[in-house]
Amino acid sequence: MNIGWIGLGNMGIPMVKRLIGSGSQVSVYNRTKGKENLLNNEKIDVVSSPHELAINSAVIFIMVSDDKAVKEVFMGVNGLLAGESTDKIFVNMSTISPDTSREMELQCKQKGCSYLDAPVSGSVKQAEDGSLVIMVGGNKLAYEKVKPLFDSLGKLTLHLGQCGAGNSAKLAVNTLLGIITQGLAEVVLFAEQMNVNPEDLLNILANGAMGSPYIKIKGEAMLKENFQAAFALKHLAKDLRLANSCGLSSPLGKLAFNSFEAANAKGLGEEDVVAIKRYLLSTDDY
């Protein structure tokens, strides 16, 4: 099966490598030229436009930054839906609004193609070792056709219902991610205020009921002040913004939304989500 891939960011590159490793022939397109050089040692074809990718591929994966980028990839000049391309399956793994996915599904149907929204839970390490969790909405038959490819990318893939269901689940997951990340930053700062060694606190958390790989990894990053982005703060702020536009009204969810929006506005967007600790330190509360 010929596979097309759009989006060679932190997640896209290791996921393309997984597909190549599974035996797929992969063609790639990236809006920012030069990223494909990071795949120099892989057997890939580099194409000049999304339209060319669609012509030459049976299944096309898209993993770009936001709703605007998705619409440009599908509907722009030389976009995926330019000209005639029938019987294609478009798998959008970007974290975007459910409404945008439903709009893209309608456009794809009019071209005789299928569309799946399939965002993932996990970061770069999980992309590298194929242990992502993939949340899928859309046509069940199209999902079944793509399932073997999902299995090479993740440890769990769930078909959740109609188009938009995957995006809705991802926004729920990332709302919790925002709440946990800010909560972790707050208790680390609280421990420091109370003269408790934060390393001891993280050891306690890791060995208690609250322990998780995420708390371990992000807690260590906070202590080392390692703000190099595995998951950039600006992307989580965007996801919380999308959740807010979909009706997020819970007290903790709104708090996380406001905090990450403010941190992003303060210039911390390119840093990792753990930079929320830096933002909190800059407020009057600390």
JOQUI-V659013 format. One record per backbone hydrogen bond with DSSP energy under -0.5 kcal/mol. CO is the residue of the C=O (numbers start at 1). NH is the residue of the N-H. Records with the same first field share a line. If there is no record, write none. Layout:
CO=NH ; NH
This chain:
1=3 ; 25
2=58 ; 59
3=27
4=61
5=29
6=63
9=13
10=14
11=15
12=16
13=17
14=18
15=19
16=20
17=21
18=22
19=24
20=23
24=26
25=3
26=45
27=5
28=47
29=7
31=33
32=35
34=37
35=38
36=39
37=40
39=42
42=44
43=26
45=28 ; 47
49=53
50=54
51=55
52=56
53=57
54=57
58=89
59=4 ; 61
60=91
61=6
62=93 ; 94
66=70
67=71
68=72
69=73
70=74
71=75
72=76
73=80
74=81
76=79
78=51
79=82
83=85
88=90 ; 114
89=60 ; 91
90=92 ; 116
91=62 ; 93
92=118
93=120
94=96
97=101
98=102
99=103
100=104
101=105
102=106
103=107
104=108
105=109
106=110
107=111
108=111 ; 113
109=112
112=87
114=90
115=139
116=92 ; 118
117=137
119=135
120=122
121=133
123=127
124=128
125=129
126=130 ; 131 ; 132
132=134 ; 155 ; 156
133=121
134=136 ; 158
136=160 ; 161
137=117
139=143
140=144
141=145
142=146
143=147
146=149 ; 150
147=151
148=152
149=152 ; 153
150=153 ; 154
153=132
156=134
158=136 ; 160
161=138
162=165
164=168
165=169
166=170
167=171
168=172
169=173
170=174
171=175
172=176
173=177
174=178
175=179
176=180
177=181
178=182
179=183
180=184
181=185
182=186
183=187
184=188
185=189
186=190
187=191
188=192
189=193
190=194
191=196
192=195
195=197
197=200 ; 201
198=202
199=203
200=204
201=205
202=206
203=207
205=208
208=211
212=216
213=217
214=218
215=219
216=220
217=221
218=222
219=223
220=224
221=225 ; 226
222=225
225=227
227=272
231=273
232=235 ; 236
233=237
234=238
235=239
236=240
237=241
238=242
239=243
240=244
241=245
242=246
243=248
244=247
250=254
251=255
252=256
253=257
254=258
255=259
256=260
257=261
258=262
259=263
260=264
261=265
262=266
263=268
264=267 ; 269
268=271
269=234
271=233
272=275
273=276
274=277
275=279
276=280
277=281
278=282
279=282
280=283
283=286
